[in-house]
């Protein structure tokens, strides 16, 4: 018998629960061992994103200083903030989960975000802007 896919799911609550959990040090260590220098540990990504992928995204989005990068479904914001810091773009994080946006608004603990401005946003609310320094390549 198949599950009822039409059942209502409170995705805001699901993602808020997931993003309110502390980052997994074990998962980070495994990814770092498997992927080596390609793993951007300083971003503490929620899903695996390589340095090569981040560089490719930064090239493909074609944004620069004074332009706005909008990250829909940003979660904690690590990869999006990296792209914004690399390109010099302003950054607007949009997500349904407040805990992820709170982390994004507060900056990443292992990365200095003084080269990109960030504006995490849930619905119509805006958090104060942040600036981030260029990340290592």
Secondary structure, DSSP 8 states (H G I E B T S, - for coil): ----TTS---HHHHHHHHHHS---HHHHHHHHHHHGGGB-GGG--SS--BHHHHHHHHHHT---TT-EEEEET-TT-HHHHHHHHHHT-EEEEE-S-HHHHHHHHT--TTS--TTS-B--BSTT-------------
